[in-house]
């Protein structure tokens, strides 16, 4: 086995841990969604909703961005969007990105680290669309699986935190507003 293949297999073994990182959203069976499930769902959503991008996109790149952007949660954990303390998030995730992508052969390490940074910085149309889809998925998920007894956050805070969707995929904004309104009516968000 070549050294490059050994490194790729080591990386894939490490990626198995992504299935153990739990998020705040639930699944239909009442369990918590893990980050690997989230990554799959947002990637599928991007492919289905490609027509809502502001421009013609390289969808292979969008797919890579969405599959790679949360890998850092293996080390850094998932930071809930509504957590008051986000001070160490970027530092923790940057450290994780360097450790995890260093498991790969050098060409893939550079590619994956560059893709992760591109997503974080929203530096391309592909990254902006990926970020919009990444923001939309939890809204859909919460409407389907949410329970008002779990937690209730203000609808105006949700709208504020999701405003990047309007900027990056404006044709999806009416859907965002409708999802938040329906969730509010169900008691999943407060007025």
GUMARLO-877407 format. One record per residue (C-alpha): residue in one letter; y, x, z. Coordinates in nm, 2 decimals. Example, Ala and Ser with C-alpha at 12.3 -4.5 7.8 and 13.67 -1.06 7.14 Angstrom:
2
{code->a py->-0.45 px->1.23 pz->0.78}
{code->s py->-0.11 px->1.37 pz->0.71}
# end
This chain:
191
{code->x py->0.00 px->0.00 pz->0.00}
{code->x py->0.34 px->0.14 pz->-0.09}
{code->x py->0.61 px->0.20 pz->0.17}
{code->x py->0.83 px->-0.07 pz->0.01}
{code->x py->0.55 px->-0.33 pz->0.04}
{code->x py->0.48 px->-0.23 pz->0.40}
{code->x py->0.85 px->-0.28 pz->0.48}
{code->x py->0.86 px->-0.62 pz->0.30}
{code->x py->0.55 px->-0.73 pz->0.50}
{code->x py->0.71 px->-0.61 pz->0.82}
{code->x py->1.02 px->-0.82 pz->0.74}
{code->x py->0.81 px->-1.12 pz->0.65}
{code->x py->0.63 px->-1.10 pz->0.98}
{code->x py->0.96 px->-1.08 pz->1.16}
{code->x py->1.08 px->-1.39 pz->0.97}
{code->x py->0.80 px->-1.59 pz->1.13}
{code->x py->1.02 px->-1.59 pz->1.44}
{code->x py->1.27 px->-1.81 pz->1.26}
{code->x py->1.03 px->-2.10 pz->1.31}
{code->x py->1.07 px->-2.06 pz->1.69}
{code->x py->1.45 px->-2.07 pz->1.70}
{code->x py->1.54 px->-2.43 pz->1.80}
{code->x py->1.86 px->-2.60 pz->1.70}
{code->x py->2.04 px->-2.90 pz->1.86}
{code->x py->1.93 px->-3.15 pz->1.59}
{code->x py->1.61 px->-3.33 pz->1.62}
{code->x py->1.32 px->-3.42 pz->1.38}
{code->x py->1.18 px->-3.76 pz->1.32}
{code->x py->0.90 px->-3.70 pz->1.57}
{code->x py->1.16 px->-3.64 pz->1.85}
{code->x py->1.12 px->-3.26 pz->1.86}
{code->x py->1.39 px->-3.02 pz->1.79}
{code->x py->1.45 px->-2.89 pz->1.44}
{code->x py->1.39 px->-2.52 pz->1.41}
{code->x py->1.60 px->-2.28 pz->1.20}
{code->x py->1.34 px->-2.24 pz->0.93}
{code->x py->1.32 px->-2.62 pz->0.88}
{code->x py->1.70 px->-2.62 pz->0.86}
{code->x py->1.70 px->-2.34 pz->0.60}
{code->x py->1.45 px->-2.53 pz->0.38}
{code->x py->1.64 px->-2.85 pz->0.41}
{code->x py->1.98 px->-2.71 pz->0.32}
{code->x py->1.83 px->-2.52 pz->0.02}
{code->x py->1.67 px->-2.84 pz->-0.11}
{code->x py->2.00 px->-3.03 pz->-0.06}
{code->x py->2.20 px->-2.77 pz->-0.25}
{code->x py->1.96 px->-2.80 pz->-0.55}
{code->x py->1.98 px->-3.18 pz->-0.54}
{code->x py->2.36 px->-3.19 pz->-0.50}
{code->x py->2.46 px->-2.91 pz->-0.74}
{code->x py->2.67 px->-3.15 pz->-0.95}
{code->x py->2.91 px->-3.18 pz->-0.65}
{code->x py->3.01 px->-2.81 pz->-0.67}
{code->x py->3.37 px->-2.74 pz->-0.78}
{code->x py->3.25 px->-2.52 pz->-1.06}
{code->x py->2.94 px->-2.41 pz->-1.24}
{code->x py->2.74 px->-2.20 pz->-0.99}
{code->x py->2.46 px->-1.94 pz->-0.99}
{code->x py->2.21 px->-2.17 pz->-0.81}
{code->x py->1.97 px->-1.88 pz->-0.75}
{code->x py->2.25 px->-1.71 pz->-0.56}
{code->x py->2.32 px->-2.03 pz->-0.37}
{code->x py->1.95 px->-2.06 pz->-0.28}
{code->x py->1.95 px->-1.70 pz->-0.16}
{code->x py->2.26 px->-1.75 pz->0.05}
{code->x py->2.11 px->-2.06 pz->0.22}
{code->x py->1.78 px->-1.90 pz->0.29}
{code->x py->1.93 px->-1.58 pz->0.43}
{code->x py->2.24 px->-1.70 pz->0.62}
{code->x py->2.06 px->-1.81 pz->0.94}
{code->x py->1.80 px->-1.53 pz->0.96}
{code->x py->2.02 px->-1.36 pz->1.22}
{code->x py->1.94 px->-1.64 pz->1.46}
{code->x py->1.61 px->-1.46 pz->1.52}
{code->x py->1.81 px->-1.22 pz->1.74}
{code->x py->2.13 px->-1.40 pz->1.80}
{code->x py->2.00 px->-1.75 pz->1.86}
{code->x py->2.16 px->-2.07 pz->1.72}
{code->x py->2.52 px->-2.12 pz->1.84}
{code->x py->2.60 px->-2.49 pz->1.84}
{code->x py->2.91 px->-2.56 pz->1.63}
{code->x py->3.07 px->-2.75 pz->1.93}
{code->x py->3.01 px->-2.48 pz->2.19}
{code->x py->3.34 px->-2.39 pz->2.35}
{code->x py->3.25 px->-2.02 pz->2.38}
{code->x py->3.20 px->-1.87 pz->2.04}
{code->x py->3.34 px->-1.53 pz->2.13}
{code->x py->3.03 px->-1.31 pz->2.08}
{code->x py->2.88 px->-1.51 pz->1.79}
{code->x py->3.01 px->-1.28 pz->1.51}
{code->x py->2.93 px->-0.96 pz->1.69}
{code->x py->2.58 px->-1.08 pz->1.79}
{code->x py->2.50 px->-1.20 pz->1.44}
{code->x py->2.64 px->-0.88 pz->1.28}
{code->x py->2.42 px->-0.67 pz->1.50}
{code->x py->2.12 px->-0.89 pz->1.42}
{code->x py->2.19 px->-0.88 pz->1.05}
{code->x py->2.19 px->-0.50 pz->1.05}
{code->x py->1.87 px->-0.48 pz->1.25}
{code->x py->1.67 px->-0.74 pz->1.06}
{code->x py->1.78 px->-0.64 pz->0.71}
{code->x py->1.71 px->-0.27 pz->0.80}
{code->x py->1.34 px->-0.36 pz->0.80}
{code->x py->1.36 px->-0.40 pz->0.42}
{code->x py->1.36 px->-0.13 pz->0.15}
{code->x py->1.71 px->0.00 pz->0.11}
{code->x py->1.79 px->-0.19 pz->-0.21}
{code->x py->1.69 px->-0.52 pz->-0.05}
{code->x py->1.86 px->-0.43 pz->0.27}
{code->x py->2.19 px->-0.39 pz->0.09}
{code->x py->2.14 px->-0.71 pz->-0.12}
{code->x py->2.06 px->-0.93 pz->0.18}
{code->x py->2.33 px->-0.79 pz->0.40}
{code->x py->2.58 px->-0.84 pz->0.12}
{code->x py->2.46 px->-1.20 pz->0.07}
{code->x py->2.49 px->-1.26 pz->0.45}
{code->x py->2.84 px->-1.13 pz->0.45}
{code->x py->2.93 px->-1.33 pz->0.14}
{code->x py->2.82 px->-1.65 pz->0.32}
{code->x py->3.00 px->-1.56 pz->0.64}
{code->x py->3.32 px->-1.47 pz->0.46}
{code->x py->3.30 px->-1.77 pz->0.21}
{code->x py->3.41 px->-1.51 pz->-0.05}
{code->x py->3.26 px->-1.68 pz->-0.36}
{code->x py->3.23 px->-2.03 pz->-0.50}
{code->x py->2.85 px->-2.00 pz->-0.43}
{code->x py->2.92 px->-1.92 pz->-0.07}
{code->x py->3.17 px->-2.20 pz->-0.03}
{code->x py->2.93 px->-2.45 pz->-0.18}
{code->x py->2.65 px->-2.32 pz->0.04}
{code->x py->2.87 px->-2.35 pz->0.35}
{code->x py->2.96 px->-2.71 pz->0.25}
{code->x py->2.60 px->-2.81 pz->0.22}
{code->x py->2.52 px->-2.62 pz->0.55}
{code->x py->2.78 px->-2.84 pz->0.71}
{code->x py->2.66 px->-3.16 pz->0.56}
{code->x py->2.29 px->-3.13 pz->0.66}
{code->x py->2.34 px->-3.18 pz->1.03}
{code->x py->2.55 px->-3.49 pz->0.97}
{code->x py->2.27 px->-3.65 pz->0.78}
{code->x py->2.01 px->-3.53 pz->1.02}
{code->x py->2.20 px->-3.65 pz->1.33}
{code->x py->2.24 px->-4.00 pz->1.17}
{code->x py->1.87 px->-4.02 pz->1.12}
{code->x py->1.74 px->-3.87 pz->1.44}
{code->x py->2.03 px->-3.89 pz->1.69}
{code->x py->2.02 px->-4.06 pz->2.02}
{code->x py->2.35 px->-4.16 pz->2.19}
{code->x py->2.18 px->-4.08 pz->2.53}
{code->x py->2.15 px->-3.71 pz->2.43}
{code->x py->2.52 px->-3.63 pz->2.39}
{code->x py->2.82 px->-3.78 pz->2.23}
{code->x py->3.10 px->-3.58 pz->2.08}
{code->x py->3.43 px->-3.72 pz->1.95}
{code->x py->3.43 px->-3.82 pz->1.58}
{code->x py->3.77 px->-3.66 pz->1.52}
{code->x py->3.63 px->-3.33 pz->1.64}
{code->x py->3.33 px->-3.37 pz->1.40}
{code->x py->3.58 px->-3.44 pz->1.12}
{code->x py->3.78 px->-3.14 pz->1.21}
{code->x py->3.48 px->-2.90 pz->1.23}
{code->x py->3.35 px->-3.03 pz->0.89}
{code->x py->3.68 px->-3.02 pz->0.70}
{code->x py->3.56 px->-2.72 pz->0.50}
{code->x py->3.33 px->-2.96 pz->0.32}
{code->x py->3.64 px->-3.14 pz->0.18}
{code->x py->3.78 px->-2.80 pz->0.06}
{code->x py->3.46 px->-2.66 pz->-0.09}
{code->x py->3.29 px->-2.98 pz->-0.23}
{code->x py->3.56 px->-3.26 pz->-0.24}
{code->x py->3.33 px->-3.51 pz->-0.41}
{code->x py->3.11 px->-3.50 pz->-0.10}
{code->x py->3.39 px->-3.58 pz->0.14}
{code->x py->3.36 px->-3.96 pz->0.11}
{code->x py->2.99 px->-3.92 pz->0.21}
{code->x py->3.10 px->-3.71 pz->0.51}
{code->x py->3.34 px->-3.97 pz->0.62}
{code->x py->3.08 px->-4.25 pz->0.58}
{code->x py->2.82 px->-4.06 pz->0.77}
{code->x py->3.06 px->-3.99 pz->1.06}
{code->x py->3.17 px->-4.36 pz->1.06}
{code->x py->2.82 px->-4.49 pz->1.06}
{code->x py->2.71 px->-4.25 pz->1.33}
{code->x py->3.02 px->-4.35 pz->1.54}
{code->x py->2.93 px->-4.72 pz->1.50}
{code->x py->2.58 px->-4.63 pz->1.63}
{code->x py->2.73 px->-4.46 pz->1.93}
{code->x py->2.63 px->-4.11 pz->1.82}
{code->x py->2.99 px->-4.00 pz->1.81}
{code->x py->3.28 px->-4.14 pz->2.03}
{code->x py->3.61 px->-4.27 pz->1.91}
# end
